[in-house]
Amino acid sequence: MANNLDINNNLTIRDIMDVTPSQRIAMLIDGDNAQPSMIEKMLAETTKYGLITIRRIYGDWTASNMGGWKEVLQTHAIQPIQQFRYTVGKNATDSAMIIDAMDLFYSGSVDGFCLVSSDSDYTRLATRIRENGIFVMGIGKKQTPRAFVNACDLFVYTENLGPVEPAKAESAKTATRKKRTKKNSEEKDNNPQNNPIPLLKKAFDLAAQDSGWAFLGSLGHHIRQLDPGFDSRTFGFRQLSLLIQAYPDEFETKEVKGSDGTSVIYARLKS
């Protein structure tokens, strides 16, 4: 675990991942599957997990749909990789990006990968990278197939890279106090995109100590193991600790201060 797990009171995504801020990351972007307007936020998100030493974007630069990317390449030092579409209906970009990723993988020049796409064609690539213990994160839309999301150590939805909406936070705080009698409400509550409680409880069972308390860093680690696409920002909170504290009917938390003045948060189920 990263050292900041033991000293950070407001846990963020990086706090629950086995990553270091100095690891070298190759960011590979599927230009046919990503938005140029999000590039600054995607770069900022990726730098939480390491240094982006390689920045490449793949696509057919003779096609009109790549026009938006041309304006941001120089600004953000992204290297464009040309890949012609030799056959109509076939996406040659996927193949070129996968080949480059494997070349980088075997060269040992990077410690991790960031695959920017919402395409399930990269599922096997992400799986292969993880099999050798190399960190791989994905960035894409919420419509990204679940197989690709689960193949990554971490997956960040582009919808969560914008400002957190206060309305979502308020909804999360009151969700556990509402009586759910209708069938459609029950189905909504079981969807982790709408209600984090089922996933939080599963992770708590794995992280809980004999005392009944679970270190928040350990809880976050198990959440990521169960769902790489989990993000407290989905529910309107910047940190996992704030999300947990928004459900006082389900969890209670305590803050333990160390001899050096730093704090650690623990949580446990009330039931």
C-alpha positions in Angstrom: 0.0 0.0 0.0 1.1 3.6 -0.6 2.4 5.3 2.5 -0.3 8.0 2.4 -2.8 5.3 3.4 -1.6 5.7 7.0 -1.6 9.5 7.2 -4.3 10.8 5.0 -7.6 11.5 6.7 -9.6 12.4 3.5 -9.0 9.3 1.4 -9.0 9.8 -2.4 -8.9 7.2 -5.1 -5.1 7.0 -5.1 -5.2 6.3 -1.3 -6.8 2.9 -2.0 -4.5 1.8 -4.8 -1.1 0.2 -4.7 0.6 3.0 -6.7 3.3 5.5 -6.2 3.3 9.1 -7.6 6.7 8.5 -9.2 5.8 5.5 -11.4 6.0 6.0 -15.1 2.7 5.8 -17.0 2.1 5.5 -20.7 -1.2 7.2 -21.7 -2.6 5.7 -24.9 -5.7 7.4 -26.3 -8.1 5.9 -28.8 -8.8 9.1 -30.8 -12.0 7.5 -32.3 -13.3 6.9 -28.8 -12.4 9.9 -26.6 -13.3 13.5 -26.4 -10.6 16.3 -26.9 -12.6 18.6 -24.6 -11.7 16.3 -21.7 -8.0 16.0 -22.3 -6.9 18.4 -19.5 -9.0 16.6 -16.9 -7.9 13.2 -18.1 -4.3 14.2 -17.8 -4.8 15.7 -14.4 -6.6 12.5 -13.2 -3.8 10.3 -14.5 -1.0 12.3 -12.9 -2.5 11.2 -9.5 -1.1 7.8 -10.1 2.3 8.6 -11.6 4.3 10.5 -14.2 2.9 10.4 -17.7 6.2 9.8 -19.6 4.5 8.7 -22.9 1.4 10.4 -24.4 0.1 9.0 -27.7 -3.2 9.2 -29.6 -4.2 6.9 -32.4 -6.5 7.5 -35.3 -6.9 8.3 -39.0 -5.8 11.9 -39.1 -7.1 12.3 -42.6 -10.7 11.8 -41.3 -12.8 14.7 -40.3 -13.7 13.3 -36.8 -10.1 13.8 -35.7 -10.2 17.6 -36.3 -10.9 18.4 -32.7 -7.8 16.7 -31.5 -5.5 18.6 -33.8 -6.0 21.7 -31.7 -4.8 20.2 -28.4 -1.9 18.0 -29.5 0.9 20.5 -29.3 -0.5 22.2 -26.2 -0.4 18.9 -24.2 2.6 17.3 -25.9 0.6 14.4 -27.3 2.2 12.4 -30.1 -0.3 11.6 -32.9 0.0 8.1 -34.5 -1.4 7.8 -38.0 -3.5 4.7 -38.7 -5.3 4.5 -42.0 -8.6 2.7 -42.3 -7.9 0.2 -45.0 -11.3 -1.3 -44.9 -14.6 0.4 -44.3 -16.3 -0.6 -41.1 -13.0 -1.9 -39.5 -11.3 -0.1 -36.7 -7.6 -0.2 -37.4 -6.9 2.2 -34.5 -7.5 -0.7 -32.0 -4.8 -2.9 -33.5 -2.2 -0.1 -33.7 -2.8 0.9 -30.1 -2.6 -2.7 -28.9 0.6 -3.4 -30.7 2.2 -0.3 -29.3 1.1 -1.1 -25.8 2.6 -4.6 -26.0 5.9 -3.1 -27.4 6.0 -0.7 -24.4 5.0 -3.5 -22.1 7.9 -5.8 -23.1 10.4 -2.9 -23.3 10.0 -2.3 -19.5 10.1 1.5 -20.1 6.9 2.1 -18.1 5.4 1.0 -14.8 1.8 1.4 -15.8 -0.7 2.2 -18.5 -3.7 4.5 -18.9 -6.0 3.3 -21.7 -8.4 6.0 -22.8 -11.3 4.5 -24.6 -14.9 3.2 -24.0 -14.3 0.2 -26.4 -14.5 -3.3 -25.2 -11.8 -4.4 -27.7 -9.2 -3.4 -25.2 -10.4 -5.8 -22.5 -7.9 -8.5 -23.4 -5.0 -5.9 -23.5 -5.9 -4.7 -20.0 -6.1 -8.2 -18.7 -2.7 -9.2 -20.2 -1.0 -6.2 -18.6 -2.5 -7.0 -15.2 -1.4 -10.6 -15.4 2.2 -9.4 -15.1 1.4 -7.2 -12.1 1.6 -3.9 -14.1 -0.8 -1.2 -13.1 -3.4 -0.4 -15.7 -6.2 2.2 -15.5 -8.9 3.0 -17.9 -10.7 6.3 -18.7 -14.0 6.2 -20.6 -17.7 6.9 -20.5 -20.2 5.2 -18.2 -21.5 3.3 -21.2 -18.1 1.4 -21.3 -18.7 -2.4 -21.3 -18.3 -3.9 -17.9 -15.8 -6.4 -19.2 -13.3 -3.7 -20.0 -14.0 -1.9 -16.7 -13.3 -5.0 -14.7 -10.1 -5.8 -16.6 -8.5 -2.6 -15.3 -7.1 -2.0 -11.8 -8.9 1.3 -11.8 -11.5 2.8 -14.2 -12.5 6.4 -14.1 -15.6 7.6 -15.8 -15.3 10.8 -17.7 -18.6 11.9 -16.3 -16.9 12.0 -12.9 -14.2 14.4 -14.0 -16.4 17.4 -14.0 -17.7 19.4 -10.9 -19.4 17.4 -8.3 -23.1 18.2 -8.2 -24.4 19.0 -4.7 -27.8 17.5 -5.6 -26.2 14.1 -5.9 -24.6 14.4 -2.4 -27.9 15.4 -0.9 -29.6 12.4 -2.5 -27.0 10.1 -1.1 -27.5 11.5 2.5 -31.2 10.9 2.5 -31.3 7.6 0.5 -31.0 5.4 3.6 -33.8 7.2 5.4 -36.4 6.6 2.7 -38.8 3.7 2.8 -38.6 1.6 -0.3 -41.8 -0.2 -1.0 -42.1 -0.2 -4.8 -40.5 -2.8 -6.9 -38.8 -0.3 -9.2 -37.3 1.5 -6.2 -35.8 -1.8 -4.9 -34.3 -2.5 -8.3 -32.8 1.0 -8.3 -31.3 0.5 -4.9 -29.6 -2.7 -5.9 -27.8 -0.9 -8.8 -24.3 0.2 -7.6 -24.6 3.2 -9.9 -27.4 4.5 -7.8 -26.8 3.1 -4.3 -23.3 2.3 -3.0 -24.5 0.6 0.2 -24.5 -3.0 -1.1 -21.0 -2.7 -2.4 -19.7 -0.9 0.7 -21.1 -3.7 2.9 -19.5 -6.4 0.8 -16.1 -4.6 1.0 -16.6 -4.1 4.8 -17.0 -7.8 5.3 -13.6 -8.4 3.7 -11.9 -5.5 5.5 -13.3 -5.8 9.0 -11.0 -6.7 11.9 -11.9 -8.8 14.9 -12.9 -5.7 16.7 -15.6 -5.0 14.1 -13.8 -1.9 12.8 -12.3 -1.6 9.4 -9.5 0.7 8.4 -10.8 3.0 5.6 -7.8 2.4 3.5 -8.3 -1.3 3.6 -12.0 -0.8 2.9 -11.3 1.2 -0.1 -8.8 -1.4 -1.4 -11.4 -4.1 -1.2 -14.0 -1.9 -2.9 -11.6 -1.5 -5.9 -11.1 -5.3 -6.0 -14.9 -5.8 -6.2 -15.5 -2.9 -8.6 -12.7 -1.1 -10.4 -15.2 1.5 -11.6 -16.2 2.6 -8.1 -15.8 6.3 -7.5 -17.2 8.3 -4.6 -17.6 11.2 -7.0 -20.4 9.2 -8.7 -22.4 9.9 -5.6 -21.4 13.5 -5.1 -18.4 13.1 -2.8 -14.7 13.8 -3.4 -13.4 11.4 -0.8 -14.4 7.9 0.4 -14.5 9.1 4.0 -17.2 11.7 3.2 -19.3 9.1 1.4 -19.2 6.7 4.3 -20.1 9.5 6.7 -23.1 10.4 4.6 -24.8 7.2 5.7 -24.9 7.5 9.5 -27.8 4.9 9.7 -25.5 2.3 8.2 -22.0 3.2 9.4 -20.2 4.9 12.2 -16.7 6.3 11.9 -14.0 7.2 14.3 -10.8 9.1 13.9 -7.6 7.8 15.6 -4.6 10.1 16.0 -1.1 8.8 16.0 1.8 9.9 18.1 3.0 12.0 15.2 -0.2 14.0 15.0 -1.6 12.3 11.9 -5.1 10.8 11.8 -6.5 7.5 10.5 -10.3 6.9 10.0 -12.0 3.6 10.8 -15.6 2.6 10.1 -17.9 -0.2 11.2 -21.5 -1.3 10.5 -24.1 -0.2 13.0 -26.3 -3.3 12.5 
